[in-house]
Amino acid sequence: MMKSKVLIVDDEPIPRKIMYDYCNQSRFFEKIVEVKDGVEALELLNNHHFDLLLLDINMPLLSGLSLAKCVNANTKVIFVTAYAEHAVEAFELNVIDYLLKPVTFERFMKA
């Protein structure tokens, strides 16, 4: 089984840690990187390839929706957010899933 590289982008440390732990427990990922904002994520994405983004929506400076519009078409995006009202716009960006916080491990694995 080929393992993937995932980038977790969330300005809140607790949800970021939960996603990191879920990724680690899933054993699907060879590399797990976490950052606290969209600007830092964009810098990484300009220099490194990630197969998957776990992306919060409501972040300072650069929202998750804005960041998703900048992502290479080969990079899959799953939004992980507390805001259900952005789901329609998110799916218009061809994301693969939309997880509402708090996310259970079972729901994470389904995504």
N, C-alpha and C positions, 0 to 999 in steps of 0.2 A: 504494500500500500504506500503510495506516494504521500508524503506529508506536506502541508502547506505553511505559508507564512501569513500571520495575521497581525493587523495593526488595530489596537484598541484606542479609541479617541473619546475621552470623556473628561470634563472639567471637574467632576466630583471623584475624590479618591476612593470612596467605598464601592460605588458601582464599578469603577475601573478594576479594583481588586477582585470583585466577584467575577467579572468577565475573564480576568486573567486566570483565576482559579478554575473556572469552568473549562477554559481552553486547555489548560494543563491537564485536567482530569479526563478530558475527551481523548487525548493522545492522538489527535488528528493533525497537530501542528508541530513543525520542527523549530519554528521561531515565533515567539510571542513578544511583541513590542507594544508598550503602552505610552501614550502621550496625553497631556492635559488640555490641549486646545487644537483647533483646526489649523492655525498658522503653523505650528510645530509639525502637525501631520502633513501638511502640504509640502513643507521643506523635505521631509523624509520621502514622500511619494515622488518628488522630483528626482531623487537620487537612488531610490531602492524600489524593488518590485515587491508588492504584497499581493497575495491571492485573495485575501478577504479583509474588509474593513468592518469592525464593529463600531458603530458611529452614533454618538449622542446627537441630538438635534439642537437643543438650546445651550449654546456655548458662547462665551464672549469673543469678540473680534470677528470670527468666521463661523457661521452656523454649520451644523452638519449637513443641512440641505444645500448650502452653497458649496461646501467641500465636495459633496457627492457629484455635483455638476462638473467638477474639475478632474474627476477620477478617470483613469484609463478604462476603456470598455472591457478589458480583460480582468479587471479587479471587481470582485463581487462585493456588494454592500448589504449589510444587515443593520438596520437602525435599531438602537436600544435606547428607549426614551420613556419619559413619564407623560408624554403628551400625545394622546390619541388623535387630536385634531389635525395632525400633519400627515396622517397615513395616506390620504388620497394623493397629495403632492409627492410623497415619497415613492409610491408605486408608479407614478408617472415617470420617475427616474429609473425604472426597471430594477429596483432593489429586489433582493431575493426573499427578504422577510422583514417584519416590523414587530419588534418585541417591546412590550410595555413593562416598565419597571414596577414592582420588583419581578425579576425574571427567575423562574425556577430552573433547575438543571435539566429537568425533563423537557421543558419548553425550549431551552437553549439547544439541546441535542436534536430536537425535531427541526429546528431552523437549519 
